[in-house]
Amino acid sequence: MLKEKGLSTAVGDEGGFAPDGISSPAEAMKLLNEAIQRAGHADVVSIGSDPAASEFFQDGAYNFMFKASGKVLEEARAAGKPGLVSKEAMVQTYIDLVAEFSNIVLLEDPFHEDDFALHAQLTAKVGDKVEIVGDDLYTTNVERVQKGVEMKATNAMLLKINQIGTLSESLAAWKLCRDNGWGVFVSHRSGETEDTWLADVAVGIAAGHLKTGAPCRSERLAKYNQLLRIEEMAPDLPFCGRHFRTPWTLPAAKK
């Protein structure tokens, strides 16, 4: 589909397509949904997005054009839309995206990594239907997660074990989230290996969802293959599916 539209099919370091020439988040969402429809998976596929907003936070605003060049940047400037969005307008941007694309179910790091208050604003607006995940916001750190709980900044945490440094600290952060009814999204890192243990962690703590990249790269595919092996070894474990935010609400596995 990307080739049909004259867009690049190059992939990023996590295996996802990274086409040049996309001018807005909404355009990317439309491309994704067209692909989902063509594949016949509209009834089973939802969208999660990781804006990683600290990357395009500049001088108190968010710059959507921080990677743009050439024709895309020229057209944006000509239209009087150079890409700078205020913090307040960013909240509305996400609200509008969620309203337009009802299959968006997860947003990770939608704002700057130290802006707990702005995360809390968005969570209060759309947190009933969208999982708002803190990654750079929390760095799997119990103290930062506790602050997030107190401020109701998000309703989920990204769990990166080598981000905090130890398995015990990661599990302490997981427990704090679980005790407060938060989701926990187990995640890979950009510089991944072929090791598959992350899939075991995700299933072992009943996280409900695992972020491990696109399957066109083998170090990503390895984790999916491990999930298949786990399913073969323990076929009675329930599949979370659309209950990924609250896996504890599912019936227990058969004894």
Secondary structure, DSSP 8 states (H G I E B T S, - for coil): -TTTTT----B-TTS-B--TT--SHHHHHHHHHHHHHHHT-TTT--EEE---GGGGEETTEEETTTT--HHHHHHHHHTT--SEEEHHHHHHHHHHHHHH-TTEEEEE--S-TT-HHHHHHHHHHHTTTSEEEESTTTTT-HHHHHHHHHHT--SEEEE-HHHHS-HHHHHHHHHHHHHTT-EEEEE--SS--S--HHHHHHHHTT-EEEE---TTSHHHHHHHHHHHHHHHH-TTS---GGGTT-GGGS-----
